[in-house]
Amino acid sequence: MRQVMRPFIMTAVALLPVLTGSAAAHAGPSEAERAQPDAPACVEVGADWRYTFVTNTCSGTYTLTVAYSDGREVPCRVVHPGDRVTFPGHGTQGDRVLGAVLCSGGTGR
């Protein structure tokens, strides 16, 4: 019995960090992400599984990113008035786009 359980226990111990890391990756947005201010109402977001389109209908330029429910981070983009930029979509695994958020120093000019 001892010889049968040992490989099982060793495998479980080896997988523990992997499983814990996966759970952390699927956790909600971090405190820092929640602290990012939402983009103004004149920034429009359209999302599907493959792409997220952000359109700036404001009169100012903004530095924006997109917030996802799984906490994934994507690079900030400068979006000038009238520009439409593309970010990754929400995928097919139950993630969702929460909306556009301002990056630090991303206020309109």
Biopython code that builds the backbone (N, CA, C, O; Angstrom):
import numpy as np
from Bio.PDB.StructureBuilder import StructureBuilder

atoms = [
    (1, "MET", "N", (0.830, -1.198, 0.000)),
    (1, "MET", "CA", (0.000, 0.000, 0.000)),
    (1, "MET", "C", (0.870, 1.256, 0.000)),
    (1, "MET", "O", (0.582, 2.223, -0.705)),
    (2, "ARG", "N", (1.943, 1.228, 0.805)),
    (2, "ARG", "CA", (2.832, 2.370, 0.904)),
    (2, "ARG", "C", (3.475, 2.689, -0.448)),
    (2, "ARG", "O", (3.637, 3.858, -0.801)),
    (3, "GLN", "N", (3.839, 1.657, -1.197)),
    (3, "GLN", "CA", (4.472, 1.839, -2.493)),
    (3, "GLN", "C", (3.488, 2.419, -3.512)),
    (3, "GLN", "O", (3.905, 3.111, -4.440)),
    (4, "VAL", "N", (2.224, 2.156, -3.357)),
    (4, "VAL", "CA", (1.203, 2.675, -4.264)),
    (4, "VAL", "C", (0.927, 4.152, -3.964)),
    (4, "VAL", "O", (0.761, 4.941, -4.895)),
    (5, "MET", "N", (0.877, 4.531, -2.723)),
    (5, "MET", "CA", (0.532, 5.904, -2.331)),
    (5, "MET", "C", (1.676, 6.884, -2.563)),
    (5, "MET", "O", (1.434, 8.061, -2.831)),
    (6, "ARG", "N", (2.902, 6.423, -2.466)),
    (6, "ARG", "CA", (4.041, 7.344, -2.595)),
    (6, "ARG", "C", (4.047, 8.098, -3.940)),
    (6, "ARG", "O", (4.178, 9.322, -3.926)),
    (7, "PRO", "N", (3.913, 7.435, -5.091)),
    (7, "PRO", "CA", (3.888, 8.187, -6.357)),
    (7, "PRO", "C", (2.720, 9.174, -6.415)),
    (7, "PRO", "O", (2.858, 10.276, -6.946)),
    (8, "PHE", "N", (1.588, 8.779, -5.873)),
    (8, "PHE", "CA", (0.426, 9.667, -5.851)),
    (8, "PHE", "C", (0.719, 10.921, -5.031)),
    (8, "PHE", "O", (0.422, 12.031, -5.473)),
    (9, "ILE", "N", (1.288, 10.760, -3.862)),
    (9, "ILE", "CA", (1.598, 11.890, -2.981)),
    (9, "ILE", "C", (2.662, 12.772, -3.618)),
    (9, "ILE", "O", (2.551, 13.997, -3.563)),
    (10, "MET", "N", (3.686, 12.186, -4.218)),
    (10, "MET", "CA", (4.748, 12.975, -4.860)),
    (10, "MET", "C", (4.189, 13.785, -6.032)),
    (10, "MET", "O", (4.586, 14.932, -6.237)),
    (11, "THR", "N", (3.289, 13.205, -6.786)),
    (11, "THR", "CA", (2.667, 13.923, -7.901)),
    (11, "THR", "C", (1.802, 15.067, -7.383)),
    (11, "THR", "O", (1.828, 16.167, -7.935)),
    (12, "ALA", "N", (1.050, 14.814, -6.342)),
    (12, "ALA", "CA", (0.193, 15.855, -5.759)),
    (12, "ALA", "C", (1.027, 17.014, -5.226)),
    (12, "ALA", "O", (0.664, 18.173, -5.423)),
    (13, "VAL", "N", (2.120, 16.726, -4.566)),
    (13, "VAL", "CA", (2.999, 17.773, -4.040)),
    (13, "VAL", "C", (3.615, 18.570, -5.189)),
    (13, "VAL", "O", (3.747, 19.790, -5.090)),
    (14, "ALA", "N", (3.989, 17.903, -6.266)),
    (14, "ALA", "CA", (4.591, 18.591, -7.419)),
    (14, "ALA", "C", (3.577, 19.476, -8.131)),
    (14, "ALA", "O", (3.938, 20.533, -8.648)),
    (15, "LEU", "N", (2.328, 19.066, -8.166)),
    (15, "LEU", "CA", (1.294, 19.832, -8.874)),
    (15, "LEU", "C", (0.703, 20.971, -8.051)),
    (15, "LEU", "O", (0.049, 21.853, -8.608)),
    (16, "LEU", "N", (0.916, 20.970, -6.764)),
    (16, "LEU", "CA", (0.315, 21.989, -5.910)),
    (16, "LEU", "C", (0.648, 23.413, -6.346)),
    (16, "LEU", "O", (-0.271, 24.227, -6.431)),
    (17, "PRO", "N", (1.911, 23.769, -6.629)),
    (17, "PRO", "CA", (2.191, 25.137, -7.077)),
    (17, "PRO", "C", (1.521, 25.470, -8.406)),
    (17, "PRO", "O", (1.086, 26.601, -8.618)),
    (18, "VAL", "N", (1.439, 24.496, -9.294)),
    (18, "VAL", "CA", (0.797, 24.730, -10.587)),
    (18, "VAL", "C", (-0.689, 25.007, -10.398)),
    (18, "VAL", "O", (-1.234, 25.947, -10.976)),
    (19, "LEU", "N", (-1.334, 24.185, -9.590)),
    (19, "LEU", "CA", (-2.763, 24.369, -9.350)),
    (19, "LEU", "C", (-3.046, 25.675, -8.617)),
    (19, "LEU", "O", (-4.026, 26.355, -8.922)),
    (20, "THR", "N", (-2.219, 26.024, -7.675)),
    (20, "THR", "CA", (-2.386, 27.278, -6.944)),
    (20, "THR", "C", (-2.190, 28.466, -7.869)),
    (20, "THR", "O", (-2.933, 29.444, -7.786)),
    (21, "GLY", "N", (-1.195, 28.395, -8.754)),
    (21, "GLY", "CA", (-0.960, 29.472, -9.710)),
    (21, "GLY", "C", (-2.121, 29.638, -10.662)),
    (21, "GLY", "O", (-2.478, 30.765, -11.005)),
    (22, "SER", "N", (-2.718, 28.548, -11.094)),
    (22, "SER", "CA", (-3.872, 28.614, -11.992)),
    (22, "SER", "C", (-5.040, 29.284, -11.303)),
    (22, "SER", "O", (-5.745, 30.084, -11.918)),
    (23, "ALA", "N", (-5.252, 28.977, -10.059)),
    (23, "ALA", "CA", (-6.351, 29.604, -9.331)),
    (23, "ALA", "C", (-6.124, 31.100, -9.206)),
    (23, "ALA", "O", (-7.068, 31.881, -9.322)),
    (24, "ALA", "N", (-4.885, 31.508, -8.970)),
    (24, "ALA", "CA", (-4.588, 32.932, -8.861)),
    (24, "ALA", "C", (-4.777, 33.627, -10.198)),
    (24, "ALA", "O", (-5.195, 34.785, -10.238)),
    (25, "ALA", "N", (-4.479, 32.947, -11.286)),
    (25, "ALA", "CA", (-4.635, 33.556, -12.609)),
    (25, "ALA", "C", (-6.098, 33.802, -12.939)),
    (25, "ALA", "O", (-6.409, 34.699, -13.722)),
    (26, "HIS", "N", (-7.003, 33.022, -12.357)),
    (26, "HIS", "CA", (-8.423, 33.182, -12.640)),
    (26, "HIS", "C", (-9.140, 33.995, -11.584)),
    (26, "HIS", "O", (-10.365, 34.114, -11.620)),
    (27, "ALA", "N", (-8.405, 34.551, -10.654)),
    (27, "ALA", "CA", (-9.015, 35.389, -9.628)),
    (27, "ALA", "C", (-9.490, 36.690, -10.261)),
    (27, "ALA", "O", (-9.137, 36.996, -11.400)),
    (28, "GLY", "N", (-10.278, 37.445, -9.535)),
    (28, "GLY", "CA", (-10.799, 38.714, -10.034)),
    (28, "GLY", "C", (-9.703, 39.744, -10.201)),
    (28, "GLY", "O", (-8.539, 39.466, -9.912)),
    (29, "PRO", "N", (-10.064, 40.941, -10.668)),
    (29, "PRO", "CA", (-9.076, 41.999, -10.862)),
    (29, "PRO", "C", (-8.340, 42.325, -9.567)),
    (29, "PRO", "O", (-8.919, 42.268, -8.482)),
    (30, "SER", "N", (-7.066, 42.664, -9.691)),
    (30, "SER", "CA", (-6.275, 43.006, -8.518)),
    (30, "SER", "C", (-6.703, 44.362, -7.969)),
    (30, "SER", "O", (-7.449, 45.100, -8.613)),
    (31, "GLU", "N", (-6.226, 44.674, -6.781)),
    (31, "GLU", "CA", (-6.564, 45.949, -6.157)),
    (31, "GLU", "C", (-6.084, 47.122, -7.015)),
    (31, "GLU", "O", (-6.779, 48.131, -7.135)),
    (32, "ALA", "N", (-4.909, 46.989, -7.605)),
    (32, "ALA", "CA", (-4.375, 48.056, -8.457)),
    (32, "ALA", "C", (-5.242, 48.250, -9.691)),
    (32, "ALA", "O", (-5.473, 49.380, -10.121)),
    (33, "GLU", "N", (-5.725, 47.145, -10.263)),
    (33, "GLU", "CA", (-6.578, 47.248, -11.450)),
    (33, "GLU", "C", (-7.917, 47.890, -11.105)),
    (33, "GLU", "O", (-8.445, 48.685, -11.883)),
    (34, "ARG", "N", (-8.465, 47.550, -9.950)),
    (34, "ARG", "CA", (-9.736, 48.153, -9.551)),
    (34, "ARG", "C", (-9.567, 49.638, -9.272)),
    (34, "ARG", "O", (-10.530, 50.399, -9.370)),
    (35, "ALA", "N", (-8.348, 50.062, -8.924)),
    (35, "ALA", "CA", (-8.093, 51.464, -8.611)),
    (35, "ALA", "C", (-7.987, 52.313, -9.876)),
    (35, "ALA", "O", (-8.084, 53.538, -9.797)),
    (36, "GLN", "N", (-7.791, 51.691, -11.042)),
    (36, "GLN", "CA", (-7.711, 52.448, -12.276)),
    (36, "GLN", "C", (-9.076, 53.060, -12.566)),
    (36, "GLN", "O", (-10.098, 52.379, -12.488)),
    (37, "PRO", "N", (-9.089, 54.362, -12.905)),
    (37, "PRO", "CA", (-10.378, 54.991, -13.205)),
    (37, "PRO", "C", (-10.919, 54.525, -14.546)),
    (37, "PRO", "O", (-10.167, 54.277, -15.488)),
    (38, "ASP", "N", (-12.235, 54.412, -14.612)),
    (38, "ASP", "CA", (-12.880, 54.078, -15.872)),
    (38, "ASP", "C", (-12.632, 55.183, -16.879)),
    (38, "ASP", "O", (-12.462, 56.347, -16.516)),
    (39, "ALA", "N", (-12.615, 54.807, -18.141)),
    (39, "ALA", "CA", (-12.493, 55.792, -19.206)),
    (39, "ALA", "C", (-13.773, 56.633, -19.231)),
    (39, "ALA", "O", (-14.816, 56.174, -18.764)),
    (40, "PRO", "N", (-13.710, 57.861, -19.770)),
    (40, "PRO", "CA", (-14.918, 58.683, -19.844)),
    (40, "PRO", "C", (-15.991, 58.022, -20.705)),
    (40, "PRO", "O", (-15.699, 57.125, -21.496)),
    (41, "ALA", "N", (-17.211, 58.466, -20.547)),
    (41, "ALA", "CA", (-18.349, 57.888, -21.269)),
    (41, "ALA", "C", (-18.213, 58.032, -22.784)),
    (41, "ALA", "O", (-18.816, 57.257, -23.527)),
    (42, "CYS", "N", (-17.439, 59.003, -23.254)),
    (42, "CYS", "CA", (-17.276, 59.198, -24.700)),
    (42, "CYS", "C", (-16.310, 58.196, -25.322)),
    (42, "CYS", "O", (-16.087, 58.230, -26.532)),
    (43, "VAL", "N", (-15.730, 57.302, -24.514)),
    (43, "VAL", "CA", (-14.905, 56.202, -25.024)),
    (43, "VAL", "C", (-15.819, 54.981, -25.100)),
    (43, "VAL", "O", (-16.323, 54.499, -24.086)),
    (44, "GLU", "N", (-16.020, 54.494, -26.317)),
    (44, "GLU", "CA", (-16.950, 53.388, -26.541)),
    (44, "GLU", "C", (-16.201, 52.072, -26.673)),
    (44, "GLU", "O", (-15.130, 52.017, -27.276)),
    (45, "VAL", "N", (-16.778, 51.000, -26.100)),
    (45, "VAL", "CA", (-16.155, 49.682, -26.112)),
    (45, "VAL", "C", (-17.124, 48.681, -26.723)),
    (45, "VAL", "O", (-18.293, 48.615, -26.343)),
    (46, "GLY", "N", (-16.625, 47.907, -27.670)),
    (46, "GLY", "CA", (-17.385, 46.804, -28.248)),
    (46, "GLY", "C", (-16.520, 45.563, -28.193)),
    (46, "GLY", "O", (-15.391, 45.570, -28.682)),
    (47, "ALA", "N", (-17.036, 44.501, -27.603)),
    (47, "ALA", "CA", (-16.214, 43.308, -27.405)),
    (47, "ALA", "C", (-16.914, 42.064, -27.916)),
    (47, "ALA", "O", (-18.130, 41.921, -27.794)),
    (48, "ASP", "N", (-16.122, 41.162, -28.493)),
    (48, "ASP", "CA", (-16.598, 39.825, -28.793)),
    (48, "ASP", "C", (-15.499, 38.848, -28.375)),
    (48, "ASP", "O", (-14.529, 39.255, -27.736)),
    (49, "TRP", "N", (-15.631, 37.597, -28.717)),
    (49, "TRP", "CA", (-14.680, 36.599, -28.218)),
    (49, "TRP", "C", (-13.280, 36.814, -28.758)),
    (49, "TRP", "O", (-12.306, 36.429, -28.111)),
    (50, "ARG", "N", (-13.156, 37.425, -29.940)),
    (50, "ARG", "CA", (-11.836, 37.542, -30.559)),
    (50, "ARG", "C", (-11.200, 38.914, -30.400)),
    (50, "ARG", "O", (-9.996, 39.011, -30.160)),
    (51, "TYR", "N", (-11.988, 39.976, -30.531)),
    (51, "TYR", "CA", (-11.454, 41.337, -30.487)),
    (51, "TYR", "C", (-12.291, 42.228, -29.573)),
    (51, "TYR", "O", (-13.489, 42.015, -29.386)),
    (52, "THR", "N", (-11.621, 43.231, -29.013)),
    (52, "THR", "CA", (-12.302, 44.312, -28.297)),
    (52, "THR", "C", (-11.919, 45.598, -29.001)),
    (52, "THR", "O", (-10.736, 45.915, -29.129)),
    (53, "PHE", "N", (-12.914, 46.339, -29.459)),
    (53, "PHE", "CA", (-12.686, 47.598, -30.163)),
    (53, "PHE", "C", (-12.988, 48.755, -29.225)),
    (53, "PHE", "O", (-14.046, 48.794, -28.596)),
    (54, "VAL", "N", (-12.066, 49.687, -29.134)),
    (54, "VAL", "CA", (-12.241, 50.878, -28.301)),
    (54, "VAL", "C", (-12.179, 52.085, -29.236)),
    (54, "VAL", "O", (-11.203, 52.274, -29.962)),
    (55, "THR", "N", (-13.234, 52.897, -29.205)),
    (55, "THR", "CA", (-13.331, 54.074, -30.066)),
    (55, "THR", "C", (-13.378, 55.319, -29.203)),
    (55, "THR", "O", (-14.170, 55.398, -28.265)),
    (56, "ASN", "N", (-12.539, 56.287, -29.513)),
    (56, "ASN", "CA", (-12.492, 57.550, -28.778)),
    (56, "ASN", "C", (-13.329, 58.587, -29.529)),
    (56, "ASN", "O", (-12.905, 59.104, -30.562)),
    (57, "THR", "N", (-14.507, 58.884, -29.008)),
    (57, "THR", "CA", (-15.352, 59.923, -29.596)),
    (57, "THR", "C", (-15.230, 61.224, -28.808)),
    (57, "THR", "O", (-16.007, 62.157, -29.011)),
    (58, "CYS", "N", (-14.251, 61.279, -27.907)),
    (58, "CYS", "CA", (-14.011, 62.469, -27.084)),
    (58, "CYS", "C", (-13.223, 63.503, -27.891)),
    (58, "CYS", "O", (-12.760, 63.224, -28.996)),
    (59, "SER", "N", (-13.081, 64.694, -27.322)),
    (59, "SER", "CA", (-12.273, 65.734, -27.969)),
    (59, "SER", "C", (-10.808, 65.668, -27.536)),
    (59, "SER", "O", (-9.969, 66.368, -28.103)),
    (60, "GLY", "N", (-10.489, 64.840, -26.543)),
    (60, "GLY", "CA", (-9.119, 64.730, -26.044)),
    (60, "GLY", "C", (-8.515, 63.375, -26.334)),
    (60, "GLY", "O", (-9.224, 62.420, -26.651)),
    (61, "THR", "N", (-7.189, 63.296, -26.223)),
    (61, "THR", "CA", (-6.444, 62.049, -26.402)),
    (61, "THR", "C", (-6.328, 61.350, -25.051)),
    (61, "THR", "O", (-6.088, 61.996, -24.031)),
    (62, "TYR", "N", (-6.499, 60.026, -25.047)),
    (62, "TYR", "CA", (-6.411, 59.249, -23.813)),
    (62, "TYR", "C", (-5.459, 58.072, -23.994)),
    (62, "TYR", "O", (-5.311, 57.544, -25.096)),
    (63, "THR", "N", (-4.819, 57.668, -22.904)),
    (63, "THR", "CA", (-4.030, 56.443, -22.883)),
    (63, "THR", "C", (-4.879, 55.421, -22.146)),
    (63, "THR", "O", (-5.182, 55.585, -20.964)),
    (64, "LEU", "N", (-5.260, 54.361, -22.857)),
    (64, "LEU", "CA", (-6.263, 53.422, -22.349)),
    (64, "LEU", "C", (-5.779, 51.986, -22.417)),
    (64, "LEU", "O", (-4.875, 51.644, -23.180)),
    (65, "THR", "N", (-6.403, 51.164, -21.604)),
    (65, "THR", "CA", (-6.290, 49.718, -21.713)),
    (65, "THR", "C", (-7.669, 49.150, -21.453)),
    (65, "THR", "O", (-8.616, 49.898, -21.212)),
    (66, "VAL", "N", (-7.791, 47.844, -21.500)),
    (66, "VAL", "CA", (-9.067, 47.181, -21.280)),
    (66, "VAL", "C", (-8.942, 46.307, -20.044)),
    (66, "VAL", "O", (-7.943, 45.608, -19.872)),
    (67, "ALA", "N", (-9.955, 46.342, -19.180)),
    (67, "ALA", "CA", (-9.983, 45.498, -17.980)),
    (67, "ALA", "C", (-10.784, 44.235, -18.294)),
    (67, "ALA", "O", (-11.851, 44.295, -18.906)),
    (68, "TYR", "N", (-10.247, 43.089, -17.862)),
    (68, "TYR", "CA", (-10.889, 41.798, -18.070)),
    (68, "TYR", "C", (-11.251, 41.185, -16.722)),
    (68, "TYR", "O", (-10.593, 41.454, -15.717)),
    (69, "SER", "N", (-12.287, 40.371, -16.702)),
    (69, "SER", "CA", (-12.737, 39.780, -15.441)),
    (69, "SER", "C", (-11.717, 38.808, -14.851)),
    (69, "SER", "O", (-11.735, 38.566, -13.645)),
    (70, "ASP", "N", (-10.834, 38.248, -15.666)),
    (70, "ASP", "CA", (-9.841, 37.315, -15.135)),
    (70, "ASP", "C", (-8.568, 38.011, -14.663)),
    (70, "ASP", "O", (-7.628, 37.347, -14.228)),
    (71, "GLY", "N", (-8.526, 39.348, -14.742)),
    (71, "GLY", "CA", (-7.371, 40.097, -14.272)),
    (71, "GLY", "C", (-6.229, 40.184, -15.266)),
    (71, "GLY", "O", (-5.170, 40.724, -14.946)),
    (72, "ARG", "N", (-6.426, 39.663, -16.460)),
    (72, "ARG", "CA", (-5.380, 39.712, -17.499)),
    (72, "ARG", "C", (-5.006, 41.161, -17.772)),
    (72, "ARG", "O", (-5.857, 42.049, -17.744)),
    (73, "GLU", "N", (-3.732, 41.388, -18.034)),
    (73, "GLU", "CA", (-3.257, 42.736, -18.341)),
    (73, "GLU", "C", (-2.820, 42.802, -19.791)),
    (73, "GLU", "O", (-2.143, 41.903, -20.289)),
    (74, "VAL", "N", (-3.215, 43.877, -20.466)),
    (74, "VAL", "CA", (-2.774, 44.132, -21.835)),
    (74, "VAL", "C", (-2.159, 45.521, -21.871)),
    (74, "VAL", "O", (-2.520, 46.378, -21.065)),
    (75, "PRO", "N", (-1.236, 45.755, -22.795)),
    (75, "PRO", "CA", (-0.551, 47.053, -22.842)),
    (75, "PRO", "C", (-1.506, 48.217, -23.085)),
    (75, "PRO", "O", (-2.547, 48.074, -23.726)),
    (76, "CYS", "N", (-1.117, 49.371, -22.553)),
    (76, "CYS", "CA", (-1.875, 50.605, -22.771)),
    (76, "CYS", "C", (-1.651, 51.092, -24.197)),
    (76, "CYS", "O", (-0.608, 50.835, -24.798)),
    (77, "ARG", "N", (-2.635, 51.794, -24.723)),
    (77, "ARG", "CA", (-2.544, 52.355, -26.069)),
    (77, "ARG", "C", (-2.983, 53.809, -26.021)),
    (77, "ARG", "O", (-3.905, 54.160, -25.285)),
    (78, "VAL", "N", (-2.326, 54.653, -26.804)),
    (78, "VAL", "CA", (-2.728, 56.052, -26.939)),
    (78, "VAL", "C", (-3.828, 56.100, -27.995)),
    (78, "VAL", "O", (-3.659, 55.609, -29.111)),
    (79, "VAL", "N", (-4.963, 56.705, -27.620)),
    (79, "VAL", "CA", (-6.107, 56.754, -28.522)),
    (79, "VAL", "C", (-6.479, 58.220, -28.742)),
    (79, "VAL", "O", (-6.967, 58.893, -27.834)),
    (80, "HIS", "N", (-6.240, 58.701, -29.957)),
    (80, "HIS", "CA", (-6.543, 60.084, -30.317)),
    (80, "HIS", "C", (-8.028, 60.222, -30.649)),
    (80, "HIS", "O", (-8.694, 59.222, -30.918)),
    (81, "PRO", "N", (-8.557, 61.455, -30.633)),
    (81, "PRO", "CA", (-9.968, 61.655, -30.990)),
    (81, "PRO", "C", (-10.283, 61.051, -32.358)),
    (81, "PRO", "O", (-9.563, 61.280, -33.330)),
    (82, "GLY", "N", (-11.353, 60.287, -32.418)),
    (82, "GLY", "CA", (-11.779, 59.648, -33.660)),
    (82, "GLY", "C", (-11.108, 58.318, -33.950)),
    (82, "GLY", "O", (-11.519, 57.620, -34.877)),
    (83, "ASP", "N", (-10.080, 57.941, -33.178)),
    (83, "ASP", "CA", (-9.377, 56.675, -33.397)),
    (83, "ASP", "C", (-10.178, 55.491, -32.863)),
    (83, "ASP", "O", (-10.945, 55.605, -31.907)),
    (84, "ARG", "N", (-9.970, 54.356, -33.516)),
    (84, "ARG", "CA", (-10.523, 53.083, -33.058)),
    (84, "ARG", "C", (-9.345, 52.124, -32.952)),
    (84, "ARG", "O", (-8.658, 51.879, -33.944)),
    (85, "VAL", "N", (-9.104, 51.580, -31.769)),
    (85, "VAL", "CA", (-7.987, 50.657, -31.559)),
    (85, "VAL", "C", (-8.535, 49.281, -31.169)),
    (85, "VAL", "O", (-9.666, 49.142, -30.703)),
    (86, "THR", "N", (-7.691, 48.282, -31.377)),
    (86, "THR", "CA", (-8.100, 46.902, -31.137)),
    (86, "THR", "C", (-7.292, 46.297, -30.005)),
    (86, "THR", "O", (-6.068, 46.418, -29.958)),
    (87, "PHE", "N", (-7.997, 45.644, -29.095)),
    (87, "PHE", "CA", (-7.406, 44.885, -27.994)),
    (87, "PHE", "C", (-7.877, 43.440, -28.143)),
    (87, "PHE", "O", (-8.789, 43.173, -28.926)),
    (88, "PRO", "N", (-7.273, 42.500, -27.407)),
    (88, "PRO", "CA", (-7.765, 41.119, -27.456)),
    (88, "PRO", "C", (-9.210, 41.023, -26.963)),
    (88, "PRO", "O", (-9.647, 41.815, -26.127)),
    (89, "GLY", "N", (-9.934, 40.052, -27.488)),
    (89, "GLY", "CA", (-11.303, 39.810, -27.047)),
    (89, "GLY", "C", (-11.340, 39.038, -25.740)),
    (89, "GLY", "O", (-10.309, 38.811, -25.105)),
    (90, "HIS", "N", (-12.542, 38.638, -25.349)),
    (90, "HIS", "CA", (-12.713, 37.951, -24.070)),
    (90, "HIS", "C", (-12.484, 36.457, -24.151)),
    (90, "HIS", "O", (-12.419, 35.792, -23.117)),
    (91, "GLY", "N", (-12.359, 35.907, -25.351)),
    (91, "GLY", "CA", (-12.103, 34.482, -25.487)),
    (91, "GLY", "C", (-13.363, 33.658, -25.286)),
    (91, "GLY", "O", (-14.468, 34.193, -25.200)),
    (92, "THR", "N", (-13.177, 32.357, -25.214)),
    (92, "THR", "CA", (-14.311, 31.430, -25.122)),
    (92, "THR", "C", (-14.342, 30.682, -23.800)),
    (92, "THR", "O", (-15.079, 29.706, -23.665)),
    (93, "GLN", "N", (-13.551, 31.123, -22.813)),
    (93, "GLN", "CA", (-13.444, 30.393, -21.547)),
    (93, "GLN", "C", (-14.186, 31.061, -20.392)),
    (93, "GLN", "O", (-13.862, 30.801, -19.233)),
    (94, "GLY", "N", (-15.180, 31.922, -20.676)),
    (94, "GLY", "CA", (-15.971, 32.531, -19.614)),
    (94, "GLY", "C", (-15.456, 33.866, -19.131)),
    (94, "GLY", "O", (-16.053, 34.467, -18.237)),
    (95, "ASP", "N", (-14.355, 34.353, -19.701)),
    (95, "ASP", "CA", (-13.849, 35.683, -19.343)),
    (95, "ASP", "C", (-14.787, 36.730, -19.938)),
    (95, "ASP", "O", (-15.565, 36.422, -20.841)),
    (96, "ARG", "N", (-14.720, 37.957, -19.441)),
    (96, "ARG", "CA", (-15.508, 39.033, -20.043)),
    (96, "ARG", "C", (-14.740, 40.342, -19.940)),
    (96, "ARG", "O", (-13.890, 40.517, -19.066)),
    (97, "VAL", "N", (-15.054, 41.252, -20.843)),
    (97, "VAL", "CA", (-14.447, 42.574, -20.849)),
    (97, "VAL", "C", (-15.256, 43.444, -19.899)),
    (97, "VAL", "O", (-16.474, 43.557, -20.039)),
    (98, "LEU", "N", (-14.576, 44.064, -18.927)),
    (98, "LEU", "CA", (-15.252, 44.923, -17.957)),
    (98, "LEU", "C", (-15.399, 46.350, -18.474)),
    (98, "LEU", "O", (-16.300, 47.072, -18.046)),
    (99, "GLY", "N", (-14.523, 46.764, -19.391)),
    (99, "GLY", "CA", (-14.586, 48.102, -19.958)),
    (99, "GLY", "C", (-13.206, 48.696, -20.147)),
    (99, "GLY", "O", (-12.194, 48.090, -19.794)),
    (100, "ALA", "N", (-13.184, 49.890, -20.708)),
    (100, "ALA", "CA", (-11.916, 50.611, -20.916)),
    (100, "ALA", "C", (-11.576, 51.372, -19.643)),
    (100, "ALA", "O", (-12.456, 51.910, -18.972)),
    (101, "VAL", "N", (-10.291, 51.410, -19.322)),
    (101, "VAL", "CA", (-9.816, 52.146, -18.153)),
    (101, "VAL", "C", (-8.647, 53.008, -18.561)),
    (101, "VAL", "O", (-7.920, 52.692, -19.503)),
    (102, "LEU", "N", (-8.471, 54.110, -17.837)),
    (102, "LEU", "CA", (-7.353, 55.014, -18.086)),
    (102, "LEU", "C", (-6.075, 54.417, -17.501)),
    (102, "LEU", "O", (-6.091, 53.848, -16.409)),
    (103, "CYS", "N", (-4.992, 54.547, -18.220)),
    (103, "CYS", "CA", (-3.691, 54.174, -17.689)),
    (103, "CYS", "C", (-3.161, 55.353, -16.898)),
    (103, "CYS", "O", (-3.647, 56.472, -17.060)),
    (104, "SER", "N", (-2.168, 55.123, -16.038)),
    (104, "SER", "CA", (-1.634, 56.239, -15.259)),
    (104, "SER", "C", (-1.140, 57.321, -16.196)),
    (104, "SER", "O", (-0.423, 57.049, -17.159)),
    (105, "GLY", "N", (-1.529, 58.546, -15.906)),
    (105, "GLY", "CA", (-1.185, 59.677, -16.746)),
    (105, "GLY", "C", (-1.977, 59.712, -18.036)),
    (105, "GLY", "O", (-1.584, 60.387, -18.988)),
    (106, "GLY", "N", (-3.100, 58.985, -18.081)),
    (106, "GLY", "CA", (-3.850, 58.849, -19.316)),
    (106, "GLY", "C", (-4.995, 59.813, -19.496)),
    (106, "GLY", "O", (-5.898, 59.536, -20.286)),
    (107, "THR", "N", (-5.000, 60.932, -18.799)),
    (107, "THR", "CA", (-6.099, 61.877, -18.931)),
    (107, "THR", "C", (-6.062, 62.591, -20.264)),
    (107, "THR", "O", (-5.025, 62.632, -20.926)),
    (108, "GLY", "N", (-7.180, 63.146, -20.653)),
    (108, "GLY", "CA", (-7.279, 63.838, -21.938)),
    (108, "GLY", "C", (-6.437, 65.101, -21.978)),
    (108, "GLY", "O", (-6.160, 65.709, -20.944)),
    (109, "ARG", "N", (-6.037, 65.485, -23.167)),
    (109, "ARG", "CA", (-5.244, 66.700, -23.325)),
    (109, "ARG", "C", (-6.050, 67.740, -24.054)),
    (109, "ARG", "O", (-5.563, 68.845, -24.292)),
]
sb = StructureBuilder()
sb.init_structure("model")
sb.init_model(0)
sb.init_chain("A")
sb.init_seg("    ")
for serial, (resi, resn, name, xyz) in enumerate(atoms, 1):
    if name == "N":
        sb.init_residue(resn, " ", resi, " ")
    sb.init_atom(name, np.array(xyz, "f"), 0.0, 1.0, " ", f" {name:<3s}", serial, name[0])
structure = sb.get_structure()
